[in-house]
Amino acid sequence: MADQRDSGVGRHLDTPSRLVISLTMVLFAVALGVKGLGHDLLLEGGVLLVSIKLIIMAYKNSVANTRLLGELTLVREAMARLERRLTDGR
């Protein structure tokens, strides 16, 4: 069974990504406090949504890369077994 720290979002986000997420949230909160709930909130909300979309894309890319790496490892192991069988049969 996998360790809890190795499962979930945490293993797909490196330290710079976590820093960017934290900084984005802090800057959004500051902008909300400075500009208030006026028209500029839509602009700030749009910027936040773009940042969230980029973070989600990076997460999905990391998950896909991890899955592909596992599949590539299985293919390499199967090729090595086939090569051993071919060389043993000669």
Phi and psi in radians as a Rosetta constraint file:
Dihedral C 1 N 2 CA 2 C 2 CIRCULARHARMONIC -1.282 0.35
Dihedral N 2 CA 2 C 2 N 3 CIRCULARHARMONIC 2.608 0.35
Dihedral C 2 N 3 CA 3 C 3 CIRCULARHARMONIC -1.198 0.35
Dihedral N 3 CA 3 C 3 N 4 CIRCULARHARMONIC 2.573 0.35
Dihedral C 3 N 4 CA 4 C 4 CIRCULARHARMONIC -1.058 0.35
Dihedral N 4 CA 4 C 4 N 5 CIRCULARHARMONIC -0.610 0.35
Dihedral C 4 N 5 CA 5 C 5 CIRCULARHARMONIC -1.211 0.35
Dihedral N 5 CA 5 C 5 N 6 CIRCULARHARMONIC -0.385 0.35
Dihedral C 5 N 6 CA 6 C 6 CIRCULARHARMONIC -1.546 0.35
Dihedral N 6 CA 6 C 6 N 7 CIRCULARHARMONIC -0.102 0.35
Dihedral C 6 N 7 CA 7 C 7 CIRCULARHARMONIC -1.889 0.35
Dihedral N 7 CA 7 C 7 N 8 CIRCULARHARMONIC 2.716 0.35
Dihedral C 7 N 8 CA 8 C 8 CIRCULARHARMONIC 1.587 0.35
Dihedral N 8 CA 8 C 8 N 9 CIRCULARHARMONIC -2.864 0.35
Dihedral C 8 N 9 CA 9 C 9 CIRCULARHARMONIC -1.231 0.35
Dihedral N 9 CA 9 C 9 N 10 CIRCULARHARMONIC -0.572 0.35
Dihedral C 9 N 10 CA 10 C 10 CIRCULARHARMONIC -0.958 0.35
Dihedral N 10 CA 10 C 10 N 11 CIRCULARHARMONIC -0.642 0.35
Dihedral C 10 N 11 CA 11 C 11 CIRCULARHARMONIC -1.376 0.35
Dihedral N 11 CA 11 C 11 N 12 CIRCULARHARMONIC -0.225 0.35
Dihedral C 11 N 12 CA 12 C 12 CIRCULARHARMONIC -1.698 0.35
Dihedral N 12 CA 12 C 12 N 13 CIRCULARHARMONIC -0.151 0.35
Dihedral C 12 N 13 CA 13 C 13 CIRCULARHARMONIC -1.946 0.35
Dihedral N 13 CA 13 C 13 N 14 CIRCULARHARMONIC 2.103 0.35
Dihedral C 13 N 14 CA 14 C 14 CIRCULARHARMONIC -1.458 0.35
Dihedral N 14 CA 14 C 14 N 15 CIRCULARHARMONIC 3.094 0.35
Dihedral C 14 N 15 CA 15 C 15 CIRCULARHARMONIC -1.066 0.35
Dihedral N 15 CA 15 C 15 N 16 CIRCULARHARMONIC -0.789 0.35
Dihedral C 15 N 16 CA 16 C 16 CIRCULARHARMONIC -1.060 0.35
Dihedral N 16 CA 16 C 16 N 17 CIRCULARHARMONIC -0.645 0.35
Dihedral C 16 N 17 CA 17 C 17 CIRCULARHARMONIC -1.128 0.35
Dihedral N 17 CA 17 C 17 N 18 CIRCULARHARMONIC -0.751 0.35
Dihedral C 17 N 18 CA 18 C 18 CIRCULARHARMONIC -1.112 0.35
Dihedral N 18 CA 18 C 18 N 19 CIRCULARHARMONIC -0.654 0.35
Dihedral C 18 N 19 CA 19 C 19 CIRCULARHARMONIC -1.136 0.35
Dihedral N 19 CA 19 C 19 N 20 CIRCULARHARMONIC -0.739 0.35
Dihedral C 19 N 20 CA 20 C 20 CIRCULARHARMONIC -1.135 0.35
Dihedral N 20 CA 20 C 20 N 21 CIRCULARHARMONIC -0.721 0.35
Dihedral C 20 N 21 CA 21 C 21 CIRCULARHARMONIC -1.068 0.35
Dihedral N 21 CA 21 C 21 N 22 CIRCULARHARMONIC -0.819 0.35
Dihedral C 21 N 22 CA 22 C 22 CIRCULARHARMONIC -1.104 0.35
Dihedral N 22 CA 22 C 22 N 23 CIRCULARHARMONIC -0.787 0.35
Dihedral C 22 N 23 CA 23 C 23 CIRCULARHARMONIC -1.106 0.35
Dihedral N 23 CA 23 C 23 N 24 CIRCULARHARMONIC -0.692 0.35
Dihedral C 23 N 24 CA 24 C 24 CIRCULARHARMONIC -1.080 0.35
Dihedral N 24 CA 24 C 24 N 25 CIRCULARHARMONIC -0.774 0.35
Dihedral C 24 N 25 CA 25 C 25 CIRCULARHARMONIC -1.130 0.35
Dihedral N 25 CA 25 C 25 N 26 CIRCULARHARMONIC -0.731 0.35
Dihedral C 25 N 26 CA 26 C 26 CIRCULARHARMONIC -1.135 0.35
Dihedral N 26 CA 26 C 26 N 27 CIRCULARHARMONIC -0.798 0.35
Dihedral C 26 N 27 CA 27 C 27 CIRCULARHARMONIC -1.125 0.35
Dihedral N 27 CA 27 C 27 N 28 CIRCULARHARMONIC -0.636 0.35
Dihedral C 27 N 28 CA 28 C 28 CIRCULARHARMONIC -1.129 0.35
Dihedral N 28 CA 28 C 28 N 29 CIRCULARHARMONIC -0.744 0.35
Dihedral C 28 N 29 CA 29 C 29 CIRCULARHARMONIC -1.119 0.35
Dihedral N 29 CA 29 C 29 N 30 CIRCULARHARMONIC -0.718 0.35
Dihedral C 29 N 30 CA 30 C 30 CIRCULARHARMONIC -1.130 0.35
Dihedral N 30 CA 30 C 30 N 31 CIRCULARHARMONIC -0.789 0.35
Dihedral C 30 N 31 CA 31 C 31 CIRCULARHARMONIC -1.083 0.35
Dihedral N 31 CA 31 C 31 N 32 CIRCULARHARMONIC -0.660 0.35
Dihedral C 31 N 32 CA 32 C 32 CIRCULARHARMONIC -1.127 0.35
Dihedral N 32 CA 32 C 32 N 33 CIRCULARHARMONIC -0.706 0.35
Dihedral C 32 N 33 CA 33 C 33 CIRCULARHARMONIC -1.226 0.35
Dihedral N 33 CA 33 C 33 N 34 CIRCULARHARMONIC -0.665 0.35
Dihedral C 33 N 34 CA 34 C 34 CIRCULARHARMONIC -1.337 0.35
Dihedral N 34 CA 34 C 34 N 35 CIRCULARHARMONIC -0.800 0.35
Dihedral C 34 N 35 CA 35 C 35 CIRCULARHARMONIC -1.576 0.35
Dihedral N 35 CA 35 C 35 N 36 CIRCULARHARMONIC -0.316 0.35
Dihedral C 35 N 36 CA 36 C 36 CIRCULARHARMONIC 1.369 0.35
Dihedral N 36 CA 36 C 36 N 37 CIRCULARHARMONIC -2.864 0.35
Dihedral C 36 N 37 CA 37 C 37 CIRCULARHARMONIC -1.685 0.35
Dihedral N 37 CA 37 C 37 N 38 CIRCULARHARMONIC 0.651 0.35
Dihedral C 37 N 38 CA 38 C 38 CIRCULARHARMONIC -1.600 0.35
Dihedral N 38 CA 38 C 38 N 39 CIRCULARHARMONIC -2.774 0.35
Dihedral C 38 N 39 CA 39 C 39 CIRCULARHARMONIC -1.076 0.35
Dihedral N 39 CA 39 C 39 N 40 CIRCULARHARMONIC -0.603 0.35
Dihedral C 39 N 40 CA 40 C 40 CIRCULARHARMONIC -1.159 0.35
Dihedral N 40 CA 40 C 40 N 41 CIRCULARHARMONIC -0.271 0.35
Dihedral C 40 N 41 CA 41 C 41 CIRCULARHARMONIC -1.081 0.35
Dihedral N 41 CA 41 C 41 N 42 CIRCULARHARMONIC -0.593 0.35
Dihedral C 41 N 42 CA 42 C 42 CIRCULARHARMONIC -1.104 0.35
Dihedral N 42 CA 42 C 42 N 43 CIRCULARHARMONIC -0.724 0.35
Dihedral C 42 N 43 CA 43 C 43 CIRCULARHARMONIC -1.121 0.35
Dihedral N 43 CA 43 C 43 N 44 CIRCULARHARMONIC -0.798 0.35
Dihedral C 43 N 44 CA 44 C 44 CIRCULARHARMONIC -1.127 0.35
Dihedral N 44 CA 44 C 44 N 45 CIRCULARHARMONIC -0.685 0.35
Dihedral C 44 N 45 CA 45 C 45 CIRCULARHARMONIC -1.102 0.35
Dihedral N 45 CA 45 C 45 N 46 CIRCULARHARMONIC -0.678 0.35
Dihedral C 45 N 46 CA 46 C 46 CIRCULARHARMONIC -1.104 0.35
Dihedral N 46 CA 46 C 46 N 47 CIRCULARHARMONIC -0.752 0.35
Dihedral C 46 N 47 CA 47 C 47 CIRCULARHARMONIC -1.098 0.35
Dihedral N 47 CA 47 C 47 N 48 CIRCULARHARMONIC -0.725 0.35
Dihedral C 47 N 48 CA 48 C 48 CIRCULARHARMONIC -1.107 0.35
Dihedral N 48 CA 48 C 48 N 49 CIRCULARHARMONIC -0.738 0.35
Dihedral C 48 N 49 CA 49 C 49 CIRCULARHARMONIC -1.129 0.35
Dihedral N 49 CA 49 C 49 N 50 CIRCULARHARMONIC -0.662 0.35
Dihedral C 49 N 50 CA 50 C 50 CIRCULARHARMONIC -1.107 0.35
Dihedral N 50 CA 50 C 50 N 51 CIRCULARHARMONIC -0.750 0.35
Dihedral C 50 N 51 CA 51 C 51 CIRCULARHARMONIC -1.087 0.35
Dihedral N 51 CA 51 C 51 N 52 CIRCULARHARMONIC -0.753 0.35
Dihedral C 51 N 52 CA 52 C 52 CIRCULARHARMONIC -1.100 0.35
Dihedral N 52 CA 52 C 52 N 53 CIRCULARHARMONIC -0.731 0.35
Dihedral C 52 N 53 CA 53 C 53 CIRCULARHARMONIC -1.069 0.35
Dihedral N 53 CA 53 C 53 N 54 CIRCULARHARMONIC -0.744 0.35
Dihedral C 53 N 54 CA 54 C 54 CIRCULARHARMONIC -1.118 0.35
Dihedral N 54 CA 54 C 54 N 55 CIRCULARHARMONIC -0.670 0.35
Dihedral C 54 N 55 CA 55 C 55 CIRCULARHARMONIC -1.153 0.35
Dihedral N 55 CA 55 C 55 N 56 CIRCULARHARMONIC -0.748 0.35
Dihedral C 55 N 56 CA 56 C 56 CIRCULARHARMONIC -1.107 0.35
Dihedral N 56 CA 56 C 56 N 57 CIRCULARHARMONIC -0.721 0.35
Dihedral C 56 N 57 CA 57 C 57 CIRCULARHARMONIC -1.102 0.35
Dihedral N 57 CA 57 C 57 N 58 CIRCULARHARMONIC -0.717 0.35
Dihedral C 57 N 58 CA 58 C 58 CIRCULARHARMONIC -1.127 0.35
Dihedral N 58 CA 58 C 58 N 59 CIRCULARHARMONIC -0.692 0.35
Dihedral C 58 N 59 CA 59 C 59 CIRCULARHARMONIC -1.110 0.35
Dihedral N 59 CA 59 C 59 N 60 CIRCULARHARMONIC -0.847 0.35
Dihedral C 59 N 60 CA 60 C 60 CIRCULARHARMONIC -1.097 0.35
Dihedral N 60 CA 60 C 60 N 61 CIRCULARHARMONIC -0.646 0.35
Dihedral C 60 N 61 CA 61 C 61 CIRCULARHARMONIC -1.116 0.35
Dihedral N 61 CA 61 C 61 N 62 CIRCULARHARMONIC -0.723 0.35
Dihedral C 61 N 62 CA 62 C 62 CIRCULARHARMONIC -1.148 0.35
Dihedral N 62 CA 62 C 62 N 63 CIRCULARHARMONIC -0.729 0.35
Dihedral C 62 N 63 CA 63 C 63 CIRCULARHARMONIC -1.101 0.35
Dihedral N 63 CA 63 C 63 N 64 CIRCULARHARMONIC -0.773 0.35
Dihedral C 63 N 64 CA 64 C 64 CIRCULARHARMONIC -1.125 0.35
Dihedral N 64 CA 64 C 64 N 65 CIRCULARHARMONIC -0.720 0.35
Dihedral C 64 N 65 CA 65 C 65 CIRCULARHARMONIC -1.112 0.35
Dihedral N 65 CA 65 C 65 N 66 CIRCULARHARMONIC -0.701 0.35
Dihedral C 65 N 66 CA 66 C 66 CIRCULARHARMONIC -1.118 0.35
Dihedral N 66 CA 66 C 66 N 67 CIRCULARHARMONIC -0.759 0.35
Dihedral C 66 N 67 CA 67 C 67 CIRCULARHARMONIC -1.121 0.35
Dihedral N 67 CA 67 C 67 N 68 CIRCULARHARMONIC -0.774 0.35
Dihedral C 67 N 68 CA 68 C 68 CIRCULARHARMONIC -1.136 0.35
Dihedral N 68 CA 68 C 68 N 69 CIRCULARHARMONIC -0.634 0.35
Dihedral C 68 N 69 CA 69 C 69 CIRCULARHARMONIC -1.107 0.35
Dihedral N 69 CA 69 C 69 N 70 CIRCULARHARMONIC -0.701 0.35
Dihedral C 69 N 70 CA 70 C 70 CIRCULARHARMONIC -1.104 0.35
Dihedral N 70 CA 70 C 70 N 71 CIRCULARHARMONIC -0.754 0.35
Dihedral C 70 N 71 CA 71 C 71 CIRCULARHARMONIC -1.159 0.35
Dihedral N 71 CA 71 C 71 N 72 CIRCULARHARMONIC -0.675 0.35
Dihedral C 71 N 72 CA 72 C 72 CIRCULARHARMONIC -1.114 0.35
Dihedral N 72 CA 72 C 72 N 73 CIRCULARHARMONIC -0.669 0.35
Dihedral C 72 N 73 CA 73 C 73 CIRCULARHARMONIC -1.086 0.35
Dihedral N 73 CA 73 C 73 N 74 CIRCULARHARMONIC -0.739 0.35
Dihedral C 73 N 74 CA 74 C 74 CIRCULARHARMONIC -1.108 0.35
Dihedral N 74 CA 74 C 74 N 75 CIRCULARHARMONIC -0.694 0.35
Dihedral C 74 N 75 CA 75 C 75 CIRCULARHARMONIC -1.134 0.35
Dihedral N 75 CA 75 C 75 N 76 CIRCULARHARMONIC -0.756 0.35
Dihedral C 75 N 76 CA 76 C 76 CIRCULARHARMONIC -1.102 0.35
Dihedral N 76 CA 76 C 76 N 77 CIRCULARHARMONIC -0.710 0.35
Dihedral C 76 N 77 CA 77 C 77 CIRCULARHARMONIC -1.123 0.35
Dihedral N 77 CA 77 C 77 N 78 CIRCULARHARMONIC -0.707 0.35
Dihedral C 77 N 78 CA 78 C 78 CIRCULARHARMONIC -1.143 0.35
Dihedral N 78 CA 78 C 78 N 79 CIRCULARHARMONIC -0.701 0.35
Dihedral C 78 N 79 CA 79 C 79 CIRCULARHARMONIC -1.129 0.35
Dihedral N 79 CA 79 C 79 N 80 CIRCULARHARMONIC -0.692 0.35
Dihedral C 79 N 80 CA 80 C 80 CIRCULARHARMONIC -1.125 0.35
Dihedral N 80 CA 80 C 80 N 81 CIRCULARHARMONIC -0.699 0.35
Dihedral C 80 N 81 CA 81 C 81 CIRCULARHARMONIC -1.112 0.35
Dihedral N 81 CA 81 C 81 N 82 CIRCULARHARMONIC -0.753 0.35
Dihedral C 81 N 82 CA 82 C 82 CIRCULARHARMONIC -1.099 0.35
Dihedral N 82 CA 82 C 82 N 83 CIRCULARHARMONIC -0.725 0.35
Dihedral C 82 N 83 CA 83 C 83 CIRCULARHARMONIC -1.101 0.35
Dihedral N 83 CA 83 C 83 N 84 CIRCULARHARMONIC -0.703 0.35
Dihedral C 83 N 84 CA 84 C 84 CIRCULARHARMONIC -1.112 0.35
Dihedral N 84 CA 84 C 84 N 85 CIRCULARHARMONIC -0.735 0.35
Dihedral C 84 N 85 CA 85 C 85 CIRCULARHARMONIC -1.101 0.35
Dihedral N 85 CA 85 C 85 N 86 CIRCULARHARMONIC -0.721 0.35
Dihedral C 85 N 86 CA 86 C 86 CIRCULARHARMONIC -1.152 0.35
Dihedral N 86 CA 86 C 86 N 87 CIRCULARHARMONIC -0.736 0.35
Dihedral C 86 N 87 CA 87 C 87 CIRCULARHARMONIC -1.270 0.35
Dihedral N 87 CA 87 C 87 N 88 CIRCULARHARMONIC -0.566 0.35
Dihedral C 87 N 88 CA 88 C 88 CIRCULARHARMONIC -1.253 0.35
Dihedral N 88 CA 88 C 88 N 89 CIRCULARHARMONIC -0.502 0.35
Dihedral C 88 N 89 CA 89 C 89 CIRCULARHARMONIC -1.378 0.35
Dihedral N 89 CA 89 C 89 N 90 CIRCULARHARMONIC -0.205 0.35
